Amino acid sequence: MNNKSNFYYDAVKGIYLNDNIVKFNLVSVPMSQNDIEEKITLISSMTRFESMVNFLSEELKKMKSIETSKNETTSYEKKNSNKKVPIKGKILASLEKK
């Protein structure tokens, strides 16, 4: 693995359970053919793994809720912008008093 200060992982390669120990394998997909696939394995107890999954599930629900509210706002704005404004009349001439 390269010495990097940040790690970005794209996929889960596998989750293994053995005697209440969970091994959770994450990988980063290479960006080019010259890059190698980086891997990390998280090792935890079943209870800690379960709390992590529950936390991530709740965060995902929050994110989806935010996206839904953004989409509703956007669709409302689009509906309002598509409404035709009735033409009340045209000004044919205008005189300014000086």
N, CA, C and O atoms as a Tinker XYZ file with bonds, in Angstrom:
   392  protein
     1  N      0.845000   -1.173000    0.000000    73     2
     2  CA     0.000000    0.000000    0.000000    64     1     3
     3  C      0.889000    1.234000    0.000000    63     2     4     5
     4  O      1.915000    1.280000    0.678000    81     3
     5  N      0.483000    2.215000   -0.759000    73     3     6
     6  CA     1.242000    3.460000   -0.834000    64     5     7
     7  C      1.112000    4.239000    0.465000    63     6     8     9
     8  O      0.113000    4.112000    1.173000    81     7
     9  N      2.118000    5.042000    0.781000    73     7    10
    10  CA     2.038000    5.906000    1.948000    64     9    11
    11  C      1.285000    7.165000    1.562000    63    10    12    13
    12  O      1.862000    8.100000    1.008000    81    11
    13  N      0.010000    7.184000    1.852000    73    11    14
    14  CA    -0.844000    8.322000    1.529000    64    13    15
    15  C     -1.483000    8.805000    2.819000    63    14    16    17
    16  O     -1.689000    8.031000    3.753000    81    15
    17  N     -1.793000   10.092000    2.860000    73    15    18
    18  CA    -2.454000   10.616000    4.046000    64    17    19
    19  C     -3.966000   10.382000    4.002000    63    18    20    21
    20  O     -4.613000   10.351000    5.049000    81    19
    21  N     -4.535000   10.217000    2.805000    73    19    22
    22  CA    -5.968000    9.981000    2.656000    64    21    23
    23  C     -6.194000    8.655000    1.949000    63    22    24    25
    24  O     -5.453000    8.284000    1.038000    81    23
    25  N     -7.221000    7.956000    2.380000    73    23    26
    26  CA    -7.580000    6.693000    1.753000    64    25    27
    27  C     -9.015000    6.793000    1.267000    63    26    28    29
    28  O     -9.908000    7.188000    2.017000    81    27
    29  N     -9.228000    6.439000    0.030000    73    27    30
    30  CA   -10.557000    6.455000   -0.560000    64    29    31
    31  C    -10.866000    5.044000   -1.036000    63    30    32    33
    32  O    -10.160000    4.495000   -1.883000    81    31
    33  N    -11.922000    4.465000   -0.490000    73    31    34
    34  CA   -12.267000    3.102000   -0.849000    64    33    35
    35  C    -13.585000    3.081000   -1.596000    63    34    36    37
    36  O    -14.544000    3.755000   -1.218000    81    35
    37  N    -13.617000    2.296000   -2.660000    73    35    38
    38  CA   -14.741000    2.304000   -3.588000    64    37    39
    39  C    -15.703000    1.135000   -3.415000    63    38    40    41
    40  O    -16.871000    1.236000   -3.793000    81    39
    41  N    -15.234000    0.038000   -2.854000    73    39    42
    42  CA   -16.075000   -1.150000   -2.838000    64    41    43
    43  C    -15.761000   -2.026000   -1.636000    63    42    44    45
    44  O    -14.684000   -1.952000   -1.044000    81    43
    45  N    -16.725000   -2.845000   -1.304000    73    43    46
    46  CA   -16.535000   -3.865000   -0.276000    64    45    47
    47  C    -16.263000   -5.166000   -1.004000    63    46    48    49
    48  O    -17.050000   -5.589000   -1.850000    81    47
    49  N    -15.155000   -5.795000   -0.677000    73    47    50
    50  CA   -14.791000   -7.023000   -1.368000    64    49    51
    51  C    -15.323000   -8.255000   -0.637000    63    50    52    53
    52  O    -15.562000   -9.293000   -1.254000    81    51
    53  N    -15.506000   -8.139000    0.661000    73    51    54
    54  CA   -16.042000   -9.278000    1.388000    64    53    55
    55  C    -16.196000   -8.977000    2.865000    63    54    56    57
    56  O    -15.491000   -8.137000    3.424000    81    55
    57  N    -17.131000   -9.681000    3.488000    73    55    58
    58  CA   -17.351000   -9.596000    4.923000    64    57    59
    59  C    -17.337000  -11.030000    5.446000    63    58    60    61
    60  O    -18.067000  -11.889000    4.950000    81    59
    61  N    -16.509000  -11.275000    6.441000    73    59    62
    62  CA   -16.347000  -12.623000    6.959000    64    61    63
    63  C    -16.594000  -12.633000    8.457000    63    62    64    65
    64  O    -16.152000  -11.729000    9.166000    81    63
    65  N    -17.290000  -13.637000    8.937000    73    63    66
    66  CA   -17.552000  -13.799000   10.362000    64    65    67
    67  C    -16.919000  -15.100000   10.821000    63    66    68    69
    68  O    -17.140000  -16.159000   10.235000    81    67
    69  N    -16.123000  -15.000000   11.887000    73    67    70
    70  CA   -15.477000  -16.184000   12.444000    64    69    71
    71  C    -15.385000  -16.016000   13.961000    63    70    72    73
    72  O    -14.622000  -15.180000   14.446000    81    71
    73  N    -16.153000  -16.801000   14.706000    73    71    74
    74  CA   -16.146000  -16.758000   16.172000    64    73    75
    75  C    -16.350000  -15.346000   16.710000    63    74    76    77
    76  O    -15.544000  -14.869000   17.509000    81    75
    77  N    -17.407000  -14.678000   16.287000    73    75    78
    78  CA   -17.783000  -13.341000   16.749000    64    77    79
    79  C    -16.788000  -12.254000   16.328000    63    78    80    81
    80  O    -16.844000  -11.137000   16.842000    81    79
    81  N    -15.891000  -12.565000   15.413000    73    79    82
    82  CA   -14.962000  -11.592000   14.855000    64    81    83
    83  C    -15.357000  -11.345000   13.400000    63    82    84    85
    84  O    -15.486000  -12.282000   12.612000    81    83
    85  N    -15.547000  -10.062000   13.055000    73    83    86
    86  CA   -15.945000   -9.693000   11.700000    64    85    87
    87  C    -14.745000   -9.097000   10.990000    63    86    88    89
    88  O    -14.079000   -8.205000   11.516000    81    87
    89  N    -14.474000   -9.594000    9.794000    73    87    90
    90  CA   -13.442000   -9.026000    8.922000    64    89    91
    91  C    -14.162000   -8.415000    7.726000    63    90    92    93
    92  O    -14.908000   -9.088000    7.016000    81    91
    93  N    -13.922000   -7.144000    7.526000    73    91    94
    94  CA   -14.630000   -6.352000    6.538000    64    93    95
    95  C    -13.603000   -5.811000    5.568000    63    94    96    97
    96  O    -12.847000   -4.905000    5.919000    81    95
    97  N    -13.552000   -6.345000    4.344000    73    95    98
    98  CA   -12.527000   -5.972000    3.359000    64    97    99
    99  C    -13.012000   -4.877000    2.436000    63    98   100   101
   100  O    -14.040000   -5.011000    1.772000    81    99
   101  N    -12.249000   -3.779000    2.401000    73    99   102
   102  CA   -12.532000   -2.649000    1.518000    64   101   103
   103  C    -11.423000   -2.545000    0.482000    63   102   104   105
   104  O    -10.266000   -2.846000    0.774000    81   103
   105  N    -11.773000   -2.120000   -0.724000    73   103   106
   106  CA   -10.764000   -1.957000   -1.776000    64   105   107
   107  C    -10.957000   -0.613000   -2.467000    63   106   108   109
   108  O    -12.062000   -0.074000   -2.517000    81   107
   109  N     -9.870000   -0.091000   -2.992000    73   107   110
   110  CA    -9.960000    1.088000   -3.849000    64   109   111
   111  C     -9.705000    0.624000   -5.273000    63   110   112   113
   112  O     -8.738000   -0.087000   -5.547000    81   111
   113  N    -10.573000    1.032000   -6.159000    73   111   114
   114  CA   -10.469000    0.637000   -7.553000    64   113   115
   115  C     -9.376000    1.493000   -8.202000    63   114   116   117
   116  O     -9.391000    2.717000   -8.065000    81   115
   117  N     -8.436000    0.867000   -8.902000    73   115   118
   118  CA    -7.360000    1.640000   -9.553000    64   117   119
   119  C     -7.915000    2.617000  -10.574000    63   118   120   121
   120  O     -8.837000    2.296000  -11.323000    81   119
   121  N     -7.341000    3.815000  -10.593000    73   119   122
   122  CA    -7.774000    4.839000  -11.539000    64   121   123
   123  C     -7.135000    4.638000  -12.913000    63   122   124   125
   124  O     -7.682000    5.083000  -13.922000    81   123
   125  N     -5.994000    3.979000  -12.954000    73   123   126
   126  CA    -5.340000    3.707000  -14.228000    64   125   127
   127  C     -4.739000    2.306000  -14.158000    63   126   128   129
   128  O     -4.731000    1.669000  -13.105000    81   127
   129  N     -4.249000    1.852000  -15.276000    73   127   130
   130  CA    -3.682000    0.506000  -15.316000    64   129   131
   131  C     -2.389000    0.404000  -14.512000    63   130   132   133
   132  O     -2.004000   -0.685000  -14.086000    81   131
   133  N     -1.720000    1.536000  -14.306000    73   131   134
   134  CA    -0.466000    1.522000  -13.561000    64   133   135
   135  C     -0.687000    1.455000  -12.049000    63   134   136   137
   136  O      0.196000    1.026000  -11.307000    81   135
   137  N     -1.870000    1.880000  -11.598000    73   135   138
   138  CA    -2.163000    1.838000  -10.166000    64   137   139
   139  C     -2.483000    0.415000   -9.742000    63   138   140   141
   140  O     -2.991000   -0.389000  -10.524000    81   139
   141  N     -2.177000    0.124000   -8.496000    73   139   142
   142  CA    -2.533000   -1.188000   -7.966000    64   141   143
   143  C     -3.769000   -1.048000   -7.087000    63   142   144   145
   144  O     -4.042000    0.021000   -6.541000    81   143
   145  N     -4.501000   -2.132000   -6.961000    73   143   146
   146  CA    -5.692000   -2.134000   -6.125000    64   145   147
   147  C     -5.255000   -2.128000   -4.662000    63   146   148   149
   148  O     -4.528000   -3.017000   -4.218000    81   147
   149  N     -5.704000   -1.120000   -3.921000    73   147   150
   150  CA    -5.359000   -1.047000   -2.510000    64   149   151
   151  C     -6.455000   -1.716000   -1.694000    63   150   152   153
   152  O     -7.632000   -1.655000   -2.049000    81   151
   153  N     -6.063000   -2.350000   -0.608000    73   151   154
   154  CA    -7.012000   -3.075000    0.234000    64   153   155
   155  C     -6.792000   -2.711000    1.686000    63   154   156   157
   156  O     -5.677000   -2.405000    2.111000    81   155
   157  N     -7.879000   -2.751000    2.439000    73   155   158
   158  CA    -7.790000   -2.601000    3.884000    64   157   159
   159  C     -8.810000   -3.551000    4.495000    63   158   160   161
   160  O     -9.897000   -3.744000    3.950000    81   159
   161  N     -8.457000   -4.133000    5.614000    73   159   162
   162  CA    -9.362000   -5.023000    6.316000    64   161   163
   163  C     -9.640000   -4.446000    7.695000    63   162   164   165
   164  O     -8.725000   -4.215000    8.485000    81   163
   165  N    -10.922000   -4.218000    7.971000    73   163   166
   166  CA   -11.338000   -3.795000    9.300000    64   165   167
   167  C    -11.698000   -5.046000   10.089000    63   166   168   169
   168  O    -12.460000   -5.889000    9.616000    81   167
   169  N    -11.158000   -5.161000   11.272000    73   167   170
   170  CA   -11.451000   -6.314000   12.119000    64   169   171
   171  C    -12.146000   -5.802000   13.368000    63   170   172   173
   172  O    -11.636000   -4.914000   14.053000    81   171
   173  N    -13.307000   -6.363000   13.661000    73   171   174
   174  CA   -14.106000   -5.877000   14.771000    64   173   175
   175  C    -14.922000   -7.011000   15.364000    63   174   176   177
   176  O    -15.026000   -8.094000   14.788000    81   175
   177  N    -15.495000   -6.740000   16.521000    73   175   178
   178  CA   -16.422000   -7.718000   17.102000    64   177   179
   179  C    -17.764000   -7.583000   16.400000    63   178   180   181
   180  O    -18.028000   -6.584000   15.731000    81   179
   181  N    -18.595000   -8.578000   16.554000    73   179   182
   182  CA   -19.910000   -8.579000   15.916000    64   181   183
   183  C    -20.751000   -7.403000   16.415000    63   182   184   185
   184  O    -21.441000   -6.767000   15.618000    81   183
   185  N    -20.709000   -7.106000   17.697000    73   183   186
   186  CA   -21.530000   -6.019000   18.240000    64   185   187
   187  C    -21.065000   -4.663000   17.723000    63   186   188   189
   188  O    -21.892000   -3.809000   17.404000    81   187
   189  N    -19.761000   -4.455000   17.636000    73   187   190
   190  CA   -19.259000   -3.188000   17.104000    64   189   191
   191  C    -19.572000   -3.057000   15.619000    63   190   192   193
   192  O    -19.905000   -1.971000   15.144000    81   191
   193  N    -19.466000   -4.156000   14.891000    73   191   194
   194  CA   -19.794000   -4.140000   13.473000    64   193   195
   195  C    -21.271000   -3.806000   13.281000    63   194   196   197
   196  O    -21.629000   -3.021000   12.403000    81   195
   197  N    -22.117000   -4.402000   14.103000    73   195   198
   198  CA   -23.557000   -4.137000   14.022000    64   197   199
   199  C    -23.858000   -2.669000   14.318000    63   198   200   201
   200  O    -24.688000   -2.070000   13.634000    81   199
   201  N    -23.215000   -2.080000   15.307000    73   199   202
   202  CA   -23.460000   -0.661000   15.617000    64   201   203
   203  C    -22.950000    0.232000   14.483000    63   202   204   205
   204  O    -23.556000    1.264000   14.194000    81   203
   205  N    -21.844000   -0.153000   13.838000    73   203   206
   206  CA   -21.328000    0.613000   12.699000    64   205   207
   207  C    -22.327000    0.563000   11.539000    63   206   208   209
   208  O    -22.604000    1.584000   10.909000    81   207
   209  N    -22.859000   -0.611000   11.265000    73   207   210
   210  CA   -23.826000   -0.762000   10.172000    64   209   211
   211  C    -25.095000    0.023000   10.475000    63   210   212   213
   212  O    -25.651000    0.663000    9.583000    81   211
   213  N    -25.564000   -0.016000   11.729000    73   211   214
   214  CA   -26.756000    0.751000   12.109000    64   213   215
   215  C    -26.506000    2.245000   11.957000    63   214   216   217
   216  O    -27.376000    2.972000   11.478000    81   215
   217  N    -25.332000    2.708000   12.359000    73   215   218
   218  CA   -24.972000    4.114000   12.213000    64   217   219
   219  C    -24.981000    4.514000   10.740000    63   218   220   221
   220  O    -25.561000    5.534000   10.370000    81   219
   221  N    -24.331000    3.701000    9.900000    73   219   222
   222  CA   -24.284000    4.005000    8.465000    64   221   223
   223  C    -25.676000    3.987000    7.848000    63   222   224   225
   224  O    -25.976000    4.797000    6.970000    81   223
   225  N    -26.520000    3.080000    8.295000    73   223   226
   226  CA   -27.885000    3.001000    7.790000    64   225   227
   227  C    -28.661000    4.268000    8.129000    63   226   228   229
   228  O    -29.374000    4.801000    7.279000    81   227
   229  N    -28.529000    4.753000    9.358000    73   227   230
   230  CA   -29.204000    5.986000    9.756000    64   229   231
   231  C    -28.683000    7.182000    8.962000    63   230   232   233
   232  O    -29.464000    8.043000    8.556000    81   231
   233  N    -27.373000    7.241000    8.740000    73   231   234
   234  CA   -26.797000    8.329000    7.967000    64   233   235
   235  C    -27.291000    8.289000    6.520000    63   234   236   237
   236  O    -27.548000    9.332000    5.919000    81   235
   237  N    -27.420000    7.093000    5.970000    73   235   238
   238  CA   -27.943000    6.950000    4.606000    64   237   239
   239  C    -29.376000    7.452000    4.527000    63   238   240   241
   240  O    -29.743000    8.120000    3.560000    81   239
   241  N    -30.189000    7.142000    5.525000    73   239   242
   242  CA   -31.573000    7.630000    5.550000    64   241   243
   243  C    -31.610000    9.152000    5.579000    63   242   244   245
   244  O    -32.423000    9.768000    4.890000    81   243
   245  N    -30.729000    9.761000    6.377000    73   243   246
   246  CA   -30.674000   11.222000    6.456000    64   245   247
   247  C    -30.289000   11.817000    5.098000    63   246   248   249
   248  O    -30.881000   12.798000    4.649000    81   247
   249  N    -29.291000   11.210000    4.455000    73   247   250
   250  CA   -28.838000   11.704000    3.152000    64   249   251
   251  C    -29.947000   11.608000    2.114000    63   250   252   253
   252  O    -30.144000   12.530000    1.323000    81   251
   253  N    -30.673000   10.491000    2.115000    73   251   254
   254  CA   -31.773000   10.325000    1.165000    64   253   255
   255  C    -32.871000   11.340000    1.426000    63   254   256   257
   256  O    -33.480000   11.859000    0.491000    81   255
   257  N    -33.126000   11.626000    2.714000    73   255   258
   258  CA   -34.130000   12.613000    3.078000    64   257   259
   259  C    -33.731000   13.990000    2.573000    63   258   260   261
   260  O    -34.568000   14.731000    2.059000    81   259
   261  N    -32.465000   14.333000    2.715000    73   259   262
   262  CA   -31.967000   15.620000    2.226000    64   261   263
   263  C    -32.109000   15.697000    0.708000    63   262   264   265
   264  O    -32.560000   16.710000    0.174000    81   263
   265  N    -31.722000   14.619000    0.011000    73   263   266
   266  CA   -31.841000   14.598000   -1.452000    64   265   267
   267  C    -33.289000   14.730000   -1.890000    63   266   268   269
   268  O    -33.586000   15.429000   -2.859000    81   267
   269  N    -34.197000   14.060000   -1.178000    73   267   270
   270  CA   -35.617000   14.128000   -1.518000    64   269   271
   271  C    -36.131000   15.545000   -1.353000    63   270   272   273
   272  O    -36.861000   16.049000   -2.207000    81   271
   273  N    -35.754000   16.191000   -0.256000    73   271   274
   274  CA   -36.231000   17.558000   -0.040000    64   273   275
   275  C    -35.638000   18.513000   -1.071000    63   274   276   277
   276  O    -36.315000   19.449000   -1.495000    81   275
   277  N    -34.392000   18.299000   -1.482000    73   275   278
   278  CA   -33.791000   19.128000   -2.527000    64   277   279
   279  C    -34.537000   18.951000   -3.840000    63   278   280   281
   280  O    -34.812000   19.924000   -4.542000    81   279
   281  N    -34.865000   17.695000   -4.172000    73   279   282
   282  CA   -35.569000   17.417000   -5.427000    64   281   283
   283  C    -36.968000   18.018000   -5.414000    63   282   284   285
   284  O    -37.436000   18.514000   -6.439000    81   283
   285  N    -37.645000   17.978000   -4.262000    73   283   286
   286  CA   -38.985000   18.557000   -4.176000    64   285   287
   287  C    -38.920000   20.060000   -4.370000    63   286   288   289
   288  O    -39.766000   20.635000   -5.055000    81   287
   289  N    -37.924000   20.704000   -3.774000    73   287   290
   290  CA   -37.749000   22.150000   -3.927000    64   289   291
   291  C    -37.456000   22.487000   -5.375000    63   290   292   293
   292  O    -38.022000   23.435000   -5.919000    81   291
   293  N    -36.582000   21.725000   -6.001000    73   291   294
   294  CA   -36.229000   21.970000   -7.395000    64   293   295
   295  C    -37.440000   21.787000   -8.297000    63   294   296   297
   296  O    -37.668000   22.597000   -9.196000    81   295
   297  N    -38.227000   20.725000   -8.068000    73   295   298
   298  CA   -39.390000   20.499000   -8.926000    64   297   299
   299  C    -40.435000   21.585000   -8.702000    63   298   300   301
   300  O    -41.118000   21.976000   -9.649000    81   299
   301  N    -40.579000   22.084000   -7.470000    73   299   302
   302  CA   -41.505000   23.175000   -7.193000    64   301   303
   303  C    -41.069000   24.442000   -7.919000    63   302   304   305
   304  O    -41.891000   25.144000   -8.507000    81   303
   305  N    -39.766000   24.730000   -7.873000    73   303   306
   306  CA   -39.237000   25.908000   -8.565000    64   305   307
   307  C    -39.433000   25.777000  -10.070000    63   306   308   309
   308  O    -39.756000   26.756000  -10.741000    81   307
   309  N    -39.239000   24.570000  -10.606000    73   307   310
   310  CA   -39.429000   24.366000  -12.045000    64   309   311
   311  C    -40.888000   24.584000  -12.428000    63   310   312   313
   312  O    -41.175000   25.195000  -13.458000    81   311
   313  N    -41.823000   24.081000  -11.593000    73   311   314
   314  CA   -43.241000   24.257000  -11.885000    64   313   315
   315  C    -43.595000   25.739000  -11.904000    63   314   316   317
   316  O    -44.329000   26.194000  -12.781000    81   315
   317  N    -43.077000   26.484000  -10.944000    73   315   318
   318  CA   -43.367000   27.916000  -10.894000    64   317   319
   319  C    -42.732000   28.661000  -12.050000    63   318   320   321
   320  O    -43.331000   29.606000  -12.565000    81   319
   321  N    -41.551000   28.274000  -12.473000    73   319   322
   322  CA   -40.892000   28.977000  -13.574000    64   321   323
   323  C    -41.546000   28.648000  -14.916000    63   322   324   325
   324  O    -41.426000   29.421000  -15.866000    81   323
   325  N    -42.233000   27.515000  -15.003000    73   323   326
   326  CA   -42.889000   27.133000  -16.250000    64   325   327
   327  C    -44.269000   27.762000  -16.406000    63   326   328   329
   328  O    -44.854000   27.694000  -17.487000    81   327
   329  N    -44.802000   28.374000  -15.343000    73   327   330
   330  CA   -46.119000   28.992000  -15.444000    64   329   331
   331  C    -46.034000   30.203000  -16.364000    63   330   332   333
   332  O    -45.099000   31.000000  -16.289000    81   331
   333  N    -47.030000   30.319000  -17.230000    73   331   334
   334  CA   -47.074000   31.469000  -18.124000    64   333   335
   335  C    -47.666000   32.656000  -17.379000    63   334   336   337
   336  O    -48.683000   32.540000  -16.695000    81   335
   337  N    -47.024000   33.768000  -17.523000    73   335   338
   338  CA   -47.527000   34.997000  -16.925000    64   337   339
   339  C    -48.520000   35.607000  -17.903000    63   338   340   341
   340  O    -48.182000   35.869000  -19.057000    81   339
   341  N    -49.745000   35.832000  -17.439000    73   339   342
   342  CA   -50.731000   36.400000  -18.375000    64   341   343
   343  C    -50.320000   37.801000  -18.823000    63   342   344   345
   344  O    -49.835000   38.615000  -18.038000    81   343
   345  N    -50.533000   38.047000  -20.106000    73   343   346
   346  CA   -50.189000   39.351000  -20.665000    64   345   347
   347  C    -51.330000   40.299000  -20.326000    63   346   348   349
   348  O    -52.478000   40.061000  -20.701000    81   347
   349  N    -51.005000   41.381000  -19.610000    73   347   350
   350  CA   -52.030000   42.329000  -19.179000    64   349   351
   351  C    -52.235000   43.444000  -20.186000    63   350   352   353
   352  O    -53.255000   44.131000  -20.143000    81   351
   353  N    -51.327000   43.630000  -21.054000    73   351   354
   354  CA   -51.450000   44.694000  -22.031000    64   353   355
   355  C    -50.068000   45.172000  -22.431000    63   354   356   357
   356  O    -49.086000   44.931000  -21.729000    81   355
   357  N    -50.005000   45.840000  -23.547000    73   355   358
   358  CA   -48.728000   46.349000  -24.023000    64   357   359
   359  C    -48.777000   47.864000  -24.031000    63   358   360   361
   360  O    -49.810000   48.463000  -24.332000    81   359
   361  N    -47.665000   48.470000  -23.702000    73   359   362
   362  CA   -47.559000   49.924000  -23.760000    64   361   363
   363  C    -47.170000   50.285000  -25.187000    63   362   364   365
   364  O    -46.113000   49.892000  -25.680000    81   363
   365  N    -48.054000   51.048000  -25.844000    73   363   366
   366  CA   -47.784000   51.445000  -27.217000    64   365   367
   367  C    -46.978000   52.729000  -27.277000    63   366   368   369
   368  O    -46.153000   52.916000  -28.171000    81   367
   369  N    -47.222000   53.607000  -26.322000    73   367   370
   370  CA   -46.482000   54.875000  -26.284000    64   369   371
   371  C    -46.433000   55.356000  -24.846000    63   370   372   373
   372  O    -47.327000   55.074000  -24.048000    81   371
   373  N    -45.417000   56.055000  -24.542000    73   371   374
   374  CA   -45.274000   56.568000  -23.187000    64   373   375
   375  C    -44.764000   57.991000  -23.250000    63   374   376   377
   376  O    -43.808000   58.276000  -23.970000    81   375
   377  N    -45.388000   58.889000  -22.507000    73   375   378
   378  CA   -44.966000   60.289000  -22.458000    64   377   379
   379  C    -44.473000   60.582000  -21.057000    63   378   380   381
   380  O    -45.142000   60.283000  -20.069000    81   379
   381  N    -43.302000   61.168000  -20.989000    73   379   382
   382  CA   -42.760000   61.554000  -19.696000    64   381   383
   383  C    -42.976000   63.030000  -19.500000    63   382   384   385
   384  O    -42.761000   63.817000  -20.422000    81   383
   385  N    -43.395000   63.417000  -18.325000    73   383   386
   386  CA   -43.542000   64.840000  -18.023000    64   385   387
   387  C    -42.222000   65.352000  -17.507000    63   386   388   389
   388  O    -41.581000   64.720000  -16.668000    81   387
   389  N    -41.815000   66.511000  -18.015000    73   387   390
   390  CA   -40.552000   67.094000  -17.588000    64   389   391
   391  C    -40.785000   68.286000  -16.733000    63   390   392
   392  O    -39.830000   68.914000  -16.276000    81   391
